[in-house]
Amino acid sequence: MKIAVDAMGGDRAPEVVVQGALEAVSEYGIEVVLMGDEQALRKGAGNDLDRPGIKVHHCDDVVFMEEQPMRAVRRKKNASIRVAFEAVKGGEADAVVSAGHSGAMLASAILTLGRLPGVERPAFASIIPGAKGEVILIDVGANVDCRPVHLLQFGAMAHAFAKAFLGIKDPRVGLLSIGREGGKGNEQVRLAHNLFKASPLPFAGNVEGRQVFDGKVQVVVCDGFVGNVVLKVLEGMAETVTAMLADSKSVIERAGCGETSSILTKLMKKRLDYEEYGGAPILGINGVGIVCHGASSSKAVKKAIKMAAEYREKDIPEKLAEYLARFQGT
């Protein structure tokens, strides 16, 4: 298993990305190919990049956040993110991980690997903690403007992903809206609701924002604009709750419950920490790509590399293609 990592992507690249890659090699035994400026990568890591399991593929270009994704990817053929996907296409790597420009990552994936048959819009699927287990939120940023049929495809892909990757036996699908009634929401959601009802998916109806985490559904579908807002609210809430628990620790300790306070703080931090999930897989491409948060720590990069390896080992793209072929034939 060999993972191509865009070492130049992310707010804290390349140092933090390189550190996460080194940790993944040490802890999981996964081979990593770092795509980026070799001089910049070696500046902080030095001889660590010569250890077994790590390779450096020099790239002298990068896609910047302010650039138009597809135009930049087409023009910059030696950009680290494009070279990473070219490595997968050429059989030199099995998957791609990047904390860089998510639009450029999606553009590179589509340009080099293509879409799965029948998929109009690949989507980012984020795994988030719920009261009764993990929940998949899709889309979280790939498509800010969608048609109702795209939402239906997102639901089908996430349903298959929940079964194949997370091992959920019969994941229920919900459509995010402002009310549980089918007539609630904007035109896009109302039309999508009718499509879901007529589909073979185990559709649980509309879900409101407060129901995303209650465990009644395992897949929550929305467009990328709404999903990205929900995801970032969740991240902010997790940070705030963790900080509030830390502030309350001294009060609890004075009440004689110091050990309980410490355990509770650690438990909540682990449950709410988005870094535990590494990144968001791109569902619908003919290969494996994991999108990380721009501000990812080395831990998040490490976890994303592990996720990419597991995703590839379980043949998720092939299983999604099989499921979608059956779904579209119904």
N, C-alpha and C positions, 0 to 999 in steps of 0.2 A: 504494500500500500504506500503510495507516494502522493503527497499533497503539495500542490503549487500554491505558495503564499505570496500575495502582492505585498511585498515588504515596504513599499513606498506609500501605501494607502492608509489614511487615518490621521486623526489630529495629533497623535503622539508617535507617528512613524519617523524613522524606521526603528528607533531604539526599542520601544515597547513591543512592536511586532516581532522583532528578532528575538527578544527575550521570551515571548510566548511560544515561538517556534522551538527554541532550545528546550523549554520546559516540556513541550509535547514530545519531543524526541526522547528526552530522558525518562519521562513518566510512562509514556504509552508505547514506546518503541516504533513510532510512526516515522517514516522517512519524509523529509520536507525539502522542497526546492524553493529557495528564496529568490523572488524576482525583483530586481532593483539595481540601483547604482552600487557596484561592489565596493567602491571606496567608502561610500557613506555607510554601508552595512558593516564594514570592518572597523570603522572608526570607534564604535563602542564595544563591539563583540570580539574583535581581534582574532586570536587563534581558536576561539570557541567555534568558529565557522568551519574549522578544519576537522572537527570531530566526526566520527562515523554517524551517518543518518542525516547529515546536513550538506546540502549543495547550494551553490550560489550561481544563478544565471544572470549575467550582467544585462541590464536594460538601461539605456541612457535617456529615457523619456518617461513622463508621468502625465496622467490626466488630472487637471486641477479642478477644484470644486466649482469654479465659476464658468467652466467650459460647457458647451452644449454636448451631451454625451455621445450620440451617434456620430456627429461630425468629427469630434475629437478622436474617437476610436478608429474611424476610417482613415483619418489623416496621420495619426501617430501610430504607425505600425510596430514601433519598438517600445511602446508604452508598457509599463510593467503589468497592468491588468489585462491588456490584450495578449501579451506574450504568455501569461499564465494560462489563458484559455486555449491558445494555440498549442501549448504543451499537452493539454488534455486531448485535443483533437488529434495530435500526432502520436498519442500513446506514450508520451514521456511522463505523464502524470495522470492521476486518477480523479482528482477533484481540485477545485479552486476555493481559496478563502481570501477575503479582502475586507478591510475596514475603511476602504477609500470611497470614492464617488460611486454611490449605489446605482445611479443612472448609467454610468460608464460600465459598471459590472454587468448590468442587465443587457446593455447594448453589445458588449463584447461576447456575452454568452449566446445571444441570438445570432450575431454575425458569424461566429465560429462554429458553434455546435448546433444551432437551429432549434426549433420548437418540436415538441412531441406532436405526432399526428393529431390533427383536429383542434389543437390548442391555439386560440387566437391571441391571448394575452397571458404570458407567464406572470406569476405573482409571488410576492414575498410572504412566507408563512412563518409567523412567530409563535413559539411555544411559551405560554405564560402559566403561572401557577394558579390553580383553582382550589376551591374548598374540598373537592372530592377527587382531585387529580389534575393532570395537565390539560390545558385547553389550547386549541390552535386558533389563532386569530389571523385571518386572511382577507384582504390584502393589507399590508402595512407600509405601503409606499411605492410600489412599482407602477401602479395605475391610478392616478388621481381623478381621471374621468373615465367612467366605464358605462357600457350598455348593460341592460338587465341580463342578457345571455352570458356576459363575462362573469357576472356574479355567480350564476349557476355553475359555470365551469370552475370557478374558484372553489365552490362548495364541493364539487365532485372530486377535485384534486386533493383537497384537504381531508376529505372523508377517506380516500384511499391511503393517504399519507398516515393518518391516524391509526389505521389498521396495520399497515405494513411496517411503519417505523416505531410507533409507540405501543403497538400490541393491543390496542383497544378493540374489543371484540365487535361491538356494534355502535360506533360513534354516532350520536345524534347531531344534526346540523340545525343551527339557528341563524336567522337573518337579522342583523343589527338594525334597529329602527327606534323611533321615538314612542312607540306604543306597541302592545302585543297584538292588537287587532290588525287583520290583513289590509285594511283600508288606510292604516296610518303610514306616515312617512312621505318622502317626495315621490315623484312619478317613477323614478328609477327603482326605488325600493318596492313600490306597490306592484309594478310589472314583474319584478324579480320574484316577489312573493308568489304570484300566480304560476310562474315557471317552476319554482321549487315544489309547489303543491302537486303539479302534474308530473313531476319527475319520480324516478324510483328511489331517490335518496330518502333516508329516514328523517324527514323534515319535521322539526318541532315547532315551526312557526316563527314569528318575530320574537326577538329578545330585546329588552331595554338595556341601557348601559349598566344598570345596577345588577343585572342578571348574568353578566358576562362570566363572573367567577363562581357562581353558585353550584355548578356541577350538573345542572339539568341538561346542558348541551356540552359536547366536547369539541365542536367546531363552530366558530362564530364568523360569519361572512359579512364583509362590507367593502366599500371601495378603498383605494389606497390613501386618499386624503383623510377620511374618517379614521381608518385603522392606524395611521401614523400618529394622529392626535391621541387616540386611545392609548397606544403603546407608550408615548412620551409622558402622558398623565400618570400611567402606571409606574414608570420609572421614577418620576418625581415623588409620587406617593410613597414608594418603597424607601427612597432616601429619607423622606420626612419622618416616616414611621420609625425607621431605624434610629434616626437622630433623637426622636422623642423618647424612645426606649432607653437610649443611652443617658439622656438628661434625667430620666426618672430613676435611674439605677441607684443613685446615692440615697434617695428617699426610701426605696425598697430595702436597701441594705441597712438603713437605720432602724427599720422595722424588724430586722433580724432575718431577712429572707435574701441575703446576698447571693447564695449559691443558686437559688431559684431565678433571681434576676439575671444572672450571668447566662444561665441555660436558656432562658426565654429570649434574651437579646440575640444570642447566637442562632437559635432556631428560627426566629423571625427573619433575621438577616439572610439566612440561607434560603428560606422559602420565598422571599421577595426579591432576591438579588438576580437581576436579569443576566448577570455574567455567568450564572450557573448553567445557562442554556447556550452560551457561546455566540450564537448568531441565528439568522433567519435563512432557511434554505429557499432557493428559487425553485418553485414548482412549475413544471411545464416546459423546461428546457431539456434537450437531449443530452443530459449529463448532470454533473453535480457542482453546484456553486453555493457557498455559504456567505451571506452578507453580515458583517459585524457592525456594531455601533461605531460611529466615528471616534468616540472617546474611549474605545475599548482599552482595558488594562491588559497586561500580559496574561492574566488568568483567563480573561474572556477569549483572547486569541487562542490560547492553549485548548480551551473547551471547544471552540469552533473547529479547530483542526481535528479534534477527536470526533466531533459530530460528522464532519465531512467524511472521515474514514468509515464510520459506522454506516452512514448513508450509502456509500459506495459498496461496502461489504454486503449490505442487505438488498442490493440491486433495486433501489427505490425507483429510479427513472423507468426501468423496464416494467416494474409492477404498476406504476402509474399509467404507462402506455397501455398495458393489458386491460386495466380497469376502465380507462377512458374509451377504449375500443368497444367494450361491452356496454358501457353507459350510453355512448352515442348511438349504439345499435338498437337501443330500447325505444 
